[in-house]
Amino acid sequence: MTQRLQQRVVLVFGAGSCGPGWSNGKAAAVAYAREGARVVAIDRLLERAQETRDLVQQEGGSCLALAGDVTSAADIDAVVGAAQSAFGTVDVLHYNVGISGFRPLTELSEAAWEQTFAANLKGAFLASRRVLPIMLAQGRGVITTISSTASLAIGPIPFVDYYASKAGLNQFTRSVAIAYAKQGIRANVVAPGLMNTPLLLETPGFLDHYGTVENMVRARGALSPTGAMGDAWDIAHAAVFLASDEARYINGVVLPVDGGLHCRLG
């Protein structure tokens, strides 16, 4: 640990895990804390945020667990307000919320489309809008959104709403980066590739498509140029770097963390 984020206040939206193991959000919260940050772990379900908080505190870190629905402006206002009350400011916004489902376009309902865009894109807008005045007042801040290499290319899985919403998230983040660069704000995207996290087992239709967990891990690993999927720590380490002063001149990038998957034509 280098304490690169000593005393910085980091809000991690989507800090819990939908199942046993390390999710992207849980690993990110712990990684930020290991670098000296004071972390606010936010999840739709409080018990998930509390599990992450406990992990941080077991290592001697500082973490506040809060429940909040990212699609609700009132919830976001409340959790950001609670973070300010506890720690005085917000230095880093880490938006790690994403939902998807195995649904061909002809079977995709309007409600499902709207639900995906609300979680994947609207929430990032609401959270950024709420924290930007705080960051502007102090003359610095970092916004990191977690997208996907599915925002850069179309894969074999019918995720039309996911593809579209994550592509929108990229451009939203880049627009924030340009709009506020002169005010000391940086905004970047981390785009995970094929990752082995608990979300694999919770994405509707995934397991049915592959048949067994073993088949799923084998098939997805085979798609990677490295021959294996990445994990949540690969994403966490990238996010910590982007939040640190070492990345002070990195702004508006979409950073694939995918073992080179994005380089392939097909």
N, C-alpha and C positions, 0 to 999 in steps of 0.2 A: 504493500500500500504506500502511495506517495503523497496522500492527502492533497491531491490536486483540487479538490472541491471543498476545502476546509471552510466550515461555517456557511456554505451556500445552502439555500433553501430550495429543495427540489420537490415539485409536485409530480407524482407518478399516477396518472389516470390509467386504470386497468392494472393495478398492482397485485391483484390476487391471481389465483390459479384455479381453473375449472376442474382440476383433478390432481392426483398425487404427482409429485415431481416439480421441476422448475419450469414455470411459464416465462415468457419474455418479460412480463411486467414484474414478477416476483424477483427474477434475477437482476433486473435493472435496479430495483429499489435497494437490494442488498449491495450491489456494486457501487451505487452512488454513496451509500452510507460508509462503505469501506474506504472511500476516498475523502471522508470527513464531512460529507453533506448531512444536513438535517432533512430528513425525508418525510413527506406526507404521502402515505399510501392510501389511495382512493380506489374503491371498487363498488360495484353495484350492490354486492352482498358484503355486509360489514365483517362477517366471520372470515371471509377470504382476505380482506385487508388486515385484519387482526393477526392472522397467521403470518403474513409477511412482516408485520410490525414485530411480532415475537422473535422472528429469525434475526432481524436487525438488532434488536435489543440484546439478544443472547450473545451477540458479538461485541457488545458495548456501544452500539450506535444509537442514534437518536431518531425516533420515528413516531409519527402520529397516524393512527388508523381512522379513516372516515368512510362513510357510505355515501354514495352519490350516483345518480343516473345522469350520464353525460348528455342525454338528449333533453334534459331539463335545465333551462337557464337558471331557474330558482335553486336547483341542487348545486349547480356549479358555483353560483354566487355564494351559497352557504359554505361550501367546502373551502373555497378560496378565502373567504372571510375568516373561517376558523384557522386556516394556515397563517394568515396575517396576525391574528390574535395570539397564536402560539409562538410564532417565530419572527414576527415583525415585517416580513417582506416575502417576495417570491423571486428567485433568481433563475430557476430553470423550470420550464413546463415540458414534461415528457408525456406525450399522448400515445398510449398503447392500447387502443380499443379497436377491435375489428370483429365483425361477424360475417359468416358466409354460409352457404348451403349448396348442396349438390342438386341444382335445379336448372334444367334446360329452359330456354327463354319462353317456350310455349307453355310451360308449366309454372312460370314465375308469376305470382299474384302481385297486384299493385301494392297490397299491404306489405308483402315481403320486400319488395323493391324499396319502399319508403323506410322500412325498418332498417335495412342495410345502410342506406344513405344517412339515416339519422345517426346511427352509431359510428359509422366509419368517417363521415365527413362533417355533418352538422355539429357533432360534439366537439370536434377540433376547432371549428369556427367559434362556438360558444366559449370554450375554454381559453382560446387565444384572445378573444375580445375582452374577456374578464381580466386576464393577467397583464395585458399590454400596458394599460395605464400605470400599473405598479412599476413595471420595468422601465417605462419611459421616464417616470419621475426620478428614478435612481440612475438613469443614463446607461443601463446595461441589462442584458437578459438573453436567455437562450430558449428557443422553442425547438423541440425535436419531436417529429411525428414518426410513427412506425407504420410504414406502408407495406409493400410487397413487390417482389419481382413480377408478380401478376399484374402490376400496374404498368409494366414495361413491355410485356409480350403476352400473348394468349397461349395458355397451355391446353392440355387435352381434357381438363375437367370443366363441365358447364357451370361456370361461376360468373355469368354475365354481370350481375349486380355488383359482385365483389371487384371484378376487373375495372368496371366503370367508376365505382366509388373511390377505389384506391388511386386510380389515375387522377381523379379530381383532387384527392388529398395532396398528391405531389404538387400540382399547380397552385393549390391554395397556399401551401407552405412556401413555395418559391415566391409567390406574390407578397407574402408577409416579409420575406427576406429582403426583397428589393424596396418595399415601401418604408421600412424602418431601419435600413442599414446605417444611415447617417446618424441615427439616434442611439447607436450602440447595441442594437438588437440583432441577433443572428438567428436564422431559422433554417433547419436542415431536415432532410428525410433519411431515415434508415429503411432500406428495402430488403427484408429477409427473403431468402430463397426457400429451399426445401429444409424445413426445420423439424426436429424431433422434439415436440413439446406435448403437454397433456391435451392441447386443443385438437390434435389429430383425432383423438377418440371421441371428441364431443361435436365435431362438425357433422351435421346431418348428411347421411348418405355416403360418407367416406368409407367407413368400415364395410358397408354393404358392397361397395364398388370393388374393394380389394379382397373381400372374403374373410381374411384373418389379419390379426395385428402383424404377424410375422411376414405375410405377403406384402402388406402395406409398407412396412419398414424396408423390406428388400427392394420392392419396386421403386419406391421414391429415392432410395439411396442410389439405385442404378442410374437414375436420371441425372444425378449430379456428376460434374466432371471429376470430382474427387472420389466418387464411388460410395459416398456416405452423406447422410444429412448432417446439417449443423445442429447446434443446440442453442438454448436460451442465452448462454454466456457469451456466445459470439455476438449476439445483438447487444447485450448489456455492455460489453467492453467497447463496442463502437460508439454507443450512446454516451458513455462516460468521456471518451475522448472528445467527441463533438461538444460536450458541455464544458470542457476544460479550456483554460487559456492557451493551451498548446494549439487549439483549433481556432484561434482568434481571427484568422483571416479566411476561414472556411465558412461560406455563407451561400445558401440557395442551392446546395447540392442534393442530389438523390444518390445516396451511397448504397449500392447493392452489397449485401453480405450474404453471398450465395455460392462460394466456391468456384465462381466463374460461369455459373449457369446462364447469366444474361448475355454472354458472348456468343452463345450458340444460335444458329439460324433456325434450328428445329430438331 
